[in-house]
Amino acid sequence: MTPRSRDPRPAGAKARSGSRSPREGGRGEPRCAHTPQPGSTMLSRLLKEHQAKQNERKELQEKRRQEAITAATCLTEALVDHLNVGVAQAYMNQRKLDHEVKTLQVQAAQFAKQTGQWIGMVENFNQALKEIGDVENWARSIELDMRTIATALEYVYKGQLQSAPS
């Protein structure tokens, strides 16, 4: 940029003829090429200030970005920790349920085996009762036969006694 490329006058203000700075020559060029011009030092100073402010803004923005990242990380970790507690509890509950299911299966198998044994015992008892019933019937039948025989023998004996003394 040249010192003349940026006009410090307000917009719409016209340049007056013959109103050149004392350092400028007749054609708008500086009289001394090696002396610093107030416009260029001012421009450099403004540029440096602008760059310093930009750097400050960038640093502030970077600091805020880092703070946001840190806060987001903390939030994420807190959420994950909270979810992990629930997941861990669900996992523990599932393990307990699995253990209870296995225990219940073992107990159900034992109960089924014991029930089968009881059913077998009841069937054997029932069969024994039937056999007792059969023996009882057989005994009654024999008893009846014996009574019949005893009665017949009695008649015969009594009949012989009555016919013998005569």
TORLO-986234 format. One line per field, with one value per residue: residue in one letter; chain; z, y, x of N, C-alpha, C in turn. Coordinates in nm, 3 decimals, decimal comma. Each point is the difference from the previous one (the first is absolute). Layout:
REM TORLO-986234
residu (A	...)
chaine (A	...)
n_Z (Z	...)
n_Y (Y	...)
n_X (X	...)
ca_Z (Z	...)
ca_Y (Y	...)
ca_X (X	...)
c_Z (Z	...)
c_Y (Y	...)
c_X (X	...)
This chain:
REM TORLO-986234
residu (M	T	P	R	S	R	D	P	R	P	A	G	A	K	A	R	S	G	S	R	S	P	R	E	G	G	R	G	E	P	R	C	A	H	T	P	Q	P	G	S	T	M	L	S	R	L	L	K	E	H	Q	A	K	Q	N	E	R	K	E	L	Q	E	K	R	R	Q	E	A	I	T	A	A	T	C	L	T	E	A	L	V	D	H	L	N	V	G	V	A	Q	A	Y	M	N	Q	R	K	L	D	H	E	V	K	T	L	Q	V	Q	A	A	Q	F	A	K	Q	T	G	Q	W	I	G	M	V	E	N	F	N	Q	A	L	K	E	I	G	D	V	E	N	W	A	R	S	I	E	L	D	M	R	T	I	A	T	A	L	E	Y	V	Y	K	G	Q	L	Q	S	A	P	S)
chaine (A	A	A	A	A	A	A	A	A	A	A	A	A	A	A	A	A	A	A	A	A	A	A	A	A	A	A	A	A	A	A	A	A	A	A	A	A	A	A	A	A	A	A	A	A	A	A	A	A	A	A	A	A	A	A	A	A	A	A	A	A	A	A	A	A	A	A	A	A	A	A	A	A	A	A	A	A	A	A	A	A	A	A	A	A	A	A	A	A	A	A	A	A	A	A	A	A	A	A	A	A	A	A	A	A	A	A	A	A	A	A	A	A	A	A	A	A	A	A	A	A	A	A	A	A	A	A	A	A	A	A	A	A	A	A	A	A	A	A	A	A	A	A	A	A	A	A	A	A	A	A	A	A	A	A	A	A	A	A	A	A	A	A	A	A	A)
n_Z (0,000	-0,074	0,047	-0,130	0,013	0,118	-0,030	0,097	-0,107	0,063	-0,016	-0,124	0,076	-0,058	-0,079	0,080	-0,098	-0,005	0,044	-0,025	0,055	0,099	0,021	-0,059	-0,108	-0,112	-0,011	0,124	-0,025	0,087	0,079	0,113	-0,067	0,078	0,009	0,122	-0,059	0,050	-0,120	-0,042	0,094	-0,029	-0,130	0,015	0,074	-0,086	-0,097	0,072	0,027	-0,129	-0,037	0,090	-0,039	-0,125	0,035	0,065	-0,107	-0,079	0,085	0,008	-0,135	-0,009	0,090	-0,059	-0,115	0,061	0,053	-0,121	-0,054	0,097	-0,013	-0,134	0,019	0,090	-0,080	-0,104	0,073	0,043	-0,125	-0,047	0,101	-0,021	-0,131	0,026	0,091	-0,085	-0,092	0,090	0,044	-0,126	-0,020	0,115	-0,030	-0,121	0,057	0,088	-0,102	-0,070	0,110	0,021	-0,130	0,007	0,113	-0,057	-0,108	0,080	0,072	-0,116	-0,046	0,115	-0,008	-0,130	0,033	0,102	-0,082	-0,092	0,099	0,038	-0,127	-0,014	0,111	-0,043	-0,121	0,060	0,078	-0,106	-0,062	0,106	0,001	-0,130	0,022	0,099	-0,084	-0,090	0,091	0,032	-0,129	-0,024	0,105	-0,041	-0,122	0,048	0,072	-0,106	-0,077	0,092	0,006	-0,133	-0,006	0,090	-0,062	-0,113	0,053	0,048	-0,115	-0,060	0,082	-0,003	-0,127	0,013	0,078	-0,073	-0,099	0,066	0,090	-0,092)
n_Y (-0,118	0,091	0,105	0,011	-0,131	0,041	0,061	0,066	0,073	0,058	-0,098	0,034	0,000	0,120	-0,042	0,086	0,079	-0,042	-0,097	0,012	-0,112	0,059	-0,125	0,016	-0,050	0,053	-0,121	0,021	0,017	-0,080	0,101	-0,068	-0,081	0,042	0,108	-0,049	-0,047	0,099	0,002	-0,026	0,081	0,085	-0,021	-0,001	0,106	0,052	-0,034	0,045	0,109	0,011	-0,027	0,091	0,081	-0,025	0,014	0,112	0,036	-0,030	0,059	0,105	0,000	-0,015	0,096	0,070	-0,027	0,021	0,110	0,028	-0,030	0,069	0,098	-0,010	-0,007	0,097	0,069	-0,028	0,026	0,110	0,025	-0,026	0,070	0,094	-0,009	0,006	0,087	0,052	0,005	0,046	0,080	0,032	0,011	0,064	0,071	0,013	0,023	0,080	0,055	0,004	0,044	0,085	0,025	-0,001	0,072	0,077	-0,004	0,015	0,095	0,051	-0,024	0,046	0,101	0,010	-0,018	0,084	0,081	-0,029	0,017	0,111	0,035	-0,037	0,065	0,100	-0,013	-0,014	0,104	0,064	-0,042	0,037	0,112	0,006	-0,024	0,089	0,082	-0,037	0,016	0,117	0,024	-0,033	0,081	0,088	-0,011	-0,006	0,111	0,048	-0,037	0,046	0,104	0,005	-0,022	0,096	0,071	-0,033	0,018	0,113	0,025	-0,028	0,067	0,100	-0,015	-0,012	0,099	0,052	-0,041	0,024	0,062	-0,008)
n_X (0,084	-0,042	0,069	-0,012	0,018	0,024	-0,112	0,068	-0,035	-0,102	-0,088	0,010	0,107	0,004	0,092	0,059	-0,013	0,122	-0,075	0,123	0,043	0,062	-0,011	-0,117	0,046	0,028	0,050	-0,005	0,126	0,054	0,035	-0,002	0,075	0,099	-0,068	-0,025	-0,105	-0,067	-0,044	0,123	0,054	-0,091	0,019	0,132	-0,012	-0,088	0,086	0,101	-0,072	-0,033	0,124	0,038	-0,099	0,038	0,126	-0,037	-0,073	0,104	0,081	-0,084	-0,011	0,130	0,012	-0,095	0,064	0,116	-0,054	-0,049	0,118	0,062	-0,088	0,012	0,132	-0,005	-0,081	0,075	0,107	-0,063	-0,040	0,120	0,054	-0,092	0,022	0,130	-0,041	-0,085	0,096	0,087	-0,095	-0,030	0,131	0,013	-0,106	0,053	0,117	-0,063	-0,069	0,113	0,059	-0,099	0,008	0,133	-0,006	-0,090	0,079	0,105	-0,062	-0,038	0,123	0,049	-0,084	0,031	0,126	-0,012	-0,066	0,091	0,088	-0,062	-0,011	0,127	0,027	-0,075	0,056	0,119	-0,030	-0,043	0,108	0,070	-0,072	0,021	0,130	-0,001	-0,061	0,090	0,097	-0,057	-0,019	0,125	0,038	-0,085	0,052	0,124	-0,022	-0,060	0,101	0,083	-0,079	-0,001	0,131	0,022	-0,088	0,054	0,118	-0,048	-0,064	0,113	0,072	-0,087	0,002	0,127	-0,003	-0,082	0,059	0,099	-0,056	-0,052)
ca_Z (0,000	0,000	0,092	-0,063	-0,039	0,095	0,028	0,135	0,007	0,001	-0,132	-0,054	0,012	-0,122	0,021	-0,041	-0,084	0,068	0,142	0,014	0,124	-0,022	-0,041	-0,135	-0,104	-0,089	-0,068	0,097	0,045	0,117	-0,030	0,039	-0,013	0,114	0,126	0,023	-0,016	0,108	-0,050	-0,009	0,136	0,058	-0,064	0,059	0,138	-0,007	-0,044	0,114	0,101	-0,054	0,009	0,143	0,040	-0,062	0,075	0,129	-0,026	-0,030	0,125	0,079	-0,064	0,025	0,142	0,014	-0,067	0,091	0,113	-0,049	-0,017	0,134	0,057	-0,072	0,042	0,136	-0,012	-0,061	0,100	0,104	-0,057	-0,017	0,134	0,046	-0,075	0,039	0,128	-0,034	-0,075	0,095	0,083	-0,084	-0,018	0,126	0,011	-0,096	0,055	0,110	-0,059	-0,061	0,110	0,055	-0,099	0,008	0,126	-0,016	-0,088	0,077	0,098	-0,072	-0,040	0,121	0,037	-0,097	0,034	0,126	-0,030	-0,069	0,103	0,078	-0,085	-0,001	0,131	0,010	-0,088	0,067	0,112	-0,057	-0,046	0,121	0,048	-0,088	0,031	0,129	-0,030	-0,064	0,104	0,088	-0,071	0,000	0,137	0,022	-0,078	0,070	0,125	-0,036	-0,034	0,123	0,077	-0,067	0,028	0,144	0,019	-0,059	0,088	0,121	-0,030	-0,018	0,131	0,076	-0,065	0,038	0,142	0,018	-0,057	0,063	0,123	-0,015)
ca_Y (0,118	0,127	0,093	0,073	-0,091	0,013	0,141	0,011	0,096	-0,062	-0,024	0,116	0,123	0,019	0,048	0,141	0,019	0,073	-0,035	-0,111	0,008	0,070	-0,091	-0,044	0,092	0,051	-0,106	-0,091	-0,095	0,052	0,075	-0,084	-0,139	-0,079	0,042	-0,071	0,083	-0,025	-0,087	-0,139	-0,049	-0,013	-0,117	-0,115	-0,012	-0,051	-0,138	-0,077	-0,006	-0,090	-0,135	-0,036	-0,027	-0,127	-0,106	-0,011	-0,065	-0,140	-0,065	-0,009	-0,101	-0,130	-0,030	-0,037	-0,128	-0,101	-0,011	-0,071	-0,140	-0,056	-0,014	-0,106	-0,126	-0,029	-0,038	-0,133	-0,097	-0,012	-0,076	-0,138	-0,059	-0,021	-0,113	-0,120	-0,046	-0,072	-0,122	-0,093	-0,052	-0,094	-0,118	-0,075	-0,059	-0,110	-0,111	-0,058	-0,073	-0,122	-0,092	-0,047	-0,090	-0,128	-0,063	-0,044	-0,117	-0,115	-0,037	-0,057	-0,136	-0,082	-0,017	-0,093	-0,134	-0,041	-0,024	-0,130	-0,103	-0,008	-0,064	-0,144	-0,058	-0,007	-0,109	-0,127	-0,015	-0,032	-0,139	-0,084	-0,003	-0,089	-0,138	-0,032	-0,023	-0,132	-0,100	0,000	-0,075	-0,141	-0,050	-0,013	-0,116	-0,120	-0,007	-0,045	-0,142	-0,072	-0,006	-0,096	-0,133	-0,025	-0,027	-0,131	-0,099	-0,005	-0,078	-0,139	-0,051	-0,010	-0,107	-0,126	-0,019	-0,038	-0,132	-0,096	-0,060	-0,082)
ca_X (-0,084	0,073	-0,063	-0,109	-0,107	-0,110	-0,021	-0,055	-0,111	-0,132	-0,059	-0,070	0,080	0,077	0,137	0,014	0,117	0,105	0,007	0,091	0,074	0,125	0,106	-0,021	0,047	-0,103	-0,073	-0,059	0,100	0,069	0,121	0,112	-0,039	0,045	-0,062	-0,128	-0,119	-0,095	-0,107	0,045	0,022	-0,133	-0,058	0,068	-0,044	-0,137	0,008	0,051	-0,106	-0,102	0,054	0,004	-0,138	-0,040	0,068	-0,070	-0,129	0,029	0,038	-0,122	-0,084	0,064	-0,021	-0,140	-0,017	0,056	-0,093	-0,119	0,039	0,014	-0,135	-0,069	0,062	-0,049	-0,141	-0,004	0,045	-0,104	-0,112	0,043	0,006	-0,138	-0,054	0,073	-0,055	-0,122	0,035	0,062	-0,108	-0,077	0,084	-0,002	-0,134	-0,007	0,078	-0,077	-0,112	0,053	0,032	-0,128	-0,061	0,072	-0,039	-0,139	0,000	0,051	-0,102	-0,114	0,039	-0,003	-0,141	-0,061	0,052	-0,064	-0,141	-0,003	0,018	-0,125	-0,102	0,035	-0,035	-0,147	-0,045	0,035	-0,093	-0,131	0,009	0,001	-0,138	-0,077	0,037	-0,061	-0,142	-0,009	0,027	-0,117	-0,104	0,041	-0,019	-0,145	-0,044	0,047	-0,076	-0,133	0,014	0,029	-0,124	-0,088	0,053	-0,021	-0,143	-0,027	0,060	-0,083	-0,121	0,038	0,035	-0,125	-0,078	0,063	-0,026	-0,141	-0,019	0,087	-0,048	-0,114)
c_Z (0,000	0,093	-0,059	-0,032	0,095	0,040	0,136	0,011	0,000	-0,142	-0,044	0,012	-0,123	0,036	-0,049	-0,086	0,076	0,146	0,016	0,130	-0,028	-0,047	-0,145	-0,098	-0,085	-0,065	0,097	0,046	0,119	-0,043	0,033	-0,007	0,123	0,133	0,017	-0,011	0,112	-0,044	-0,003	0,139	0,069	-0,054	0,057	0,142	0,003	-0,040	0,115	0,108	-0,044	0,012	0,146	0,050	-0,059	0,074	0,136	-0,017	-0,030	0,127	0,089	-0,057	0,025	0,146	0,023	-0,065	0,090	0,121	-0,041	-0,018	0,135	0,063	-0,068	0,040	0,139	-0,004	-0,057	0,100	0,108	-0,053	-0,016	0,135	0,052	-0,072	0,040	0,131	-0,027	-0,072	0,095	0,090	-0,077	-0,020	0,126	0,021	-0,094	0,050	0,114	-0,054	-0,064	0,107	0,059	-0,095	0,006	0,127	-0,010	-0,090	0,074	0,098	-0,068	-0,044	0,121	0,043	-0,093	0,030	0,125	-0,023	-0,072	0,098	0,081	-0,081	-0,007	0,130	0,013	-0,089	0,062	0,116	-0,051	-0,049	0,119	0,058	-0,085	0,030	0,132	-0,019	-0,063	0,103	0,092	-0,065	-0,001	0,137	0,029	-0,073	0,069	0,129	-0,027	-0,034	0,126	0,085	-0,062	0,032	0,147	0,025	-0,053	0,090	0,129	-0,025	-0,012	0,137	0,084	-0,056	0,037	0,146	0,022	-0,056	0,073	0,130	-0,027	-0,021)
c_Y (0,124	0,094	0,068	-0,092	0,008	0,145	0,014	0,096	-0,072	-0,016	0,123	0,129	0,010	0,051	0,143	0,012	0,084	-0,032	-0,125	0,017	0,064	-0,092	-0,041	0,104	0,041	-0,108	-0,102	-0,104	0,058	0,071	-0,083	-0,144	-0,080	0,045	-0,071	0,096	-0,033	-0,094	-0,145	-0,057	-0,021	-0,127	-0,127	-0,021	-0,056	-0,148	-0,089	-0,014	-0,098	-0,146	-0,047	-0,033	-0,132	-0,116	-0,022	-0,073	-0,149	-0,076	-0,021	-0,109	-0,139	-0,042	-0,044	-0,136	-0,112	-0,020	-0,077	-0,149	-0,069	-0,024	-0,113	-0,137	-0,039	-0,047	-0,141	-0,107	-0,021	-0,082	-0,147	-0,070	-0,031	-0,120	-0,130	-0,055	-0,081	-0,131	-0,103	-0,063	-0,102	-0,129	-0,086	-0,068	-0,120	-0,121	-0,068	-0,082	-0,131	-0,104	-0,059	-0,098	-0,137	-0,075	-0,057	-0,122	-0,125	-0,048	-0,063	-0,142	-0,094	-0,028	-0,099	-0,142	-0,053	-0,031	-0,134	-0,115	-0,017	-0,069	-0,151	-0,067	-0,015	-0,112	-0,136	-0,029	-0,041	-0,145	-0,096	-0,009	-0,092	-0,146	-0,043	-0,029	-0,137	-0,111	-0,009	-0,076	-0,149	-0,062	-0,019	-0,125	-0,130	-0,019	-0,054	-0,150	-0,084	-0,012	-0,103	-0,142	-0,035	-0,034	-0,138	-0,110	-0,013	-0,082	-0,146	-0,061	-0,021	-0,113	-0,137	-0,027	-0,044	-0,140	-0,104	-0,056	-0,090	-0,138)
c_X (0,088	-0,070	-0,121	-0,119	-0,119	-0,011	-0,064	-0,117	-0,133	-0,054	-0,076	0,079	0,089	0,138	0,008	0,124	0,100	0,008	0,083	0,075	0,135	0,111	-0,014	0,051	-0,117	-0,079	-0,061	0,099	0,072	0,129	0,123	-0,046	0,038	-0,060	-0,133	-0,116	-0,098	-0,112	0,043	0,027	-0,134	-0,068	0,066	-0,047	-0,142	-0,001	0,048	-0,106	-0,110	0,045	0,006	-0,140	-0,049	0,064	-0,066	-0,133	0,021	0,035	-0,123	-0,092	0,058	-0,021	-0,144	-0,028	0,052	-0,091	-0,125	0,031	0,010	-0,137	-0,076	0,055	-0,050	-0,145	-0,012	0,042	-0,105	-0,118	0,037	0,008	-0,139	-0,062	0,069	-0,051	-0,127	0,027	0,061	-0,108	-0,084	0,079	-0,001	-0,136	-0,015	0,077	-0,074	-0,117	0,047	0,031	-0,129	-0,068	0,068	-0,038	-0,141	-0,008	0,048	-0,106	-0,122	0,031	-0,003	-0,144	-0,069	0,046	-0,068	-0,147	-0,016	0,015	-0,128	-0,108	0,025	-0,039	-0,151	-0,053	0,032	-0,096	-0,136	-0,002	-0,003	-0,141	-0,086	0,031	-0,059	-0,148	-0,019	0,021	-0,121	-0,115	0,031	-0,022	-0,149	-0,052	0,039	-0,081	-0,141	0,002	0,020	-0,126	-0,095	0,045	-0,024	-0,146	-0,035	0,055	-0,083	-0,126	0,032	0,029	-0,126	-0,087	0,058	-0,027	-0,145	-0,022	0,085	-0,064	-0,123	0,030)
